[in-house]
Amino acid sequence: MRNTTDSWWRSAVIYQVYIRSFADGDGDGTGDIAGLRSHLSYLAHLGVDAIWINPWYPSPLADGGYDVSDYRDIHPDFGALDEAKQLIVEAHELGLRVILDIVPNHTSDQHFWFQQALAAGPGSPGRKRYIFREGRGEDGSLPPNDWHAAFGGPAWTRTSDGQWYLHLFAPEQPDLNWDNPEVRAEFESILRFWFDLGVDGFRIDVAHGMVKDPALPELGLPEFCVMPDEGQENHPHWDRDGVHDIFRSWRAIADSYPDRRVFVAEAHVRPGRLAHYLRPDELHTAFNFDFLKSPLDADKLRTVIDRSINDLAAVGAPATWVLSNHDETRHVTRYGRAYTGVTTRMRDQGHPSSDRTLGTRRARAAALLMLALPGGAYIYQGEELGLYEVEDLPESVLQDPTWERSGHTVRGRDGCRVPLPWTGDTPPFGFGPAGSTPWLPQPEDWKSYTAEANQADPTSMLHLYRDALRLRRTNAGLSGEEFRWLDSPDGTLLFGRGNGLLCAVNLSDEPVPLPGACSPLLVSEPLDDNGLLPPDTTIWLYED
Ligand code: GLC
């Protein structure tokens, strides 16, 4: 039973396709639309409602495609626009909605606007589409202010004529000037271009960064920060109130289509601020990074869950839940560490040791927790196969700009972007045709993580995800918004959903009894010999 209503997104499970690494149809080592099309039925069978495809536009791939050089076409390595159109039709035929990734904070330095801006020189209209400034110091040789870039180094690069341009990310990603009406009009036109082709929505990259304080004041911070610190009310480039005007106009465009289109924000903001993005005339949903980053600790999770649901309910928006994505260490690996939360985004802490068996067990428990909560959920490709972070990629293959920009001190995000294993016993594990070489090497032991191997084992991660998603679709108690906490022992969580459905999560060190008078529906690990719920286990139950 597919959710066909206008508000499908309120409880949708959305599968993130990192297209470079999903499936390679033509054997060039890079995932592509052909590969994705040939696995759409796998995704439909998995039971998700939609796919979100990471940027697939023409791009020099200086930041994995988040450096877009043409927003209305497809990167030739990924295919062609006609194939994209076919993909949209085929996905819809299978009941899968399609969400694209829009990157409005910056373009590629190869985008014709930026090339024009460089050619046209200081003071030209072309430069006003970006953020160009004179430098400081007598000869202007110092950057205009002290802002830092995400992947290391200053947020400013000097051009050959002496002016500097702002880039909050890599130098190949110049920030656009959203105070320029031309920039606004262009992105509205890009949204319409893809909506007219039938896409169902957009994930908005760096939604909290698009508007800057034109005075460009000093920050006085030693390094780049993903979001404002606690108490920093008026940050000059994060979460400025001006972004909301943009999103109101985008919402009007989405609502102008009879089958309304949707937005999900990537917005790293201080507690309490996310709801501003999800007011009824703005965006529909946003990623819940607080949930992703939380340690697997019952009290901390309860706080995050409460805050997420309550803050967003105040503006009528549903919560969402997510455990992994293309920027974060895969959660099997995180959860196998002594500290199970995320401390810094860019992994500059090295790789603390991780117990994979424990991490996998906890990942199973976390998946059933996530999928039992009210609202939407995101699955990052490969988590349904139980994939772990590849922490030992040779330095020679690393592609994340972080590696270069940090002077080879931070390895970056490639370890969660290794191409998926589908079939067989040796690389490329069906990612591409036999004999092809994936753009990042796959570990030999991924032969036991392929979709094929998962399929053959009824106790696998894949079967757990499929069972959970089937129950979510067929059980109205899980797709509704009803939610209530129930008393449970220390170190555990217990909550009720509609139709007498309960979810119990044991994150303590001891087995705990099941709540009385209930029948098990789905469990992440078998109960112990005494019928108790073991540590690091989640169970779904029906009240008898
Ligand atoms: C977002 C993307 C990340 C990218 C950055 C710059 O955080 O998720 O992958 O590097 O934006 O576009």
Boltz pocket constraint, residues with backbone or C-beta under 6 A from the ligand:
constraints:
  - pocket:
      binder: B
      contacts: [[A, 63], [A, 66], [A, 103], [A, 169], [A, 205], [A, 206], [A, 266], [A, 326], [A, 327]]
      max_distance: 6.0
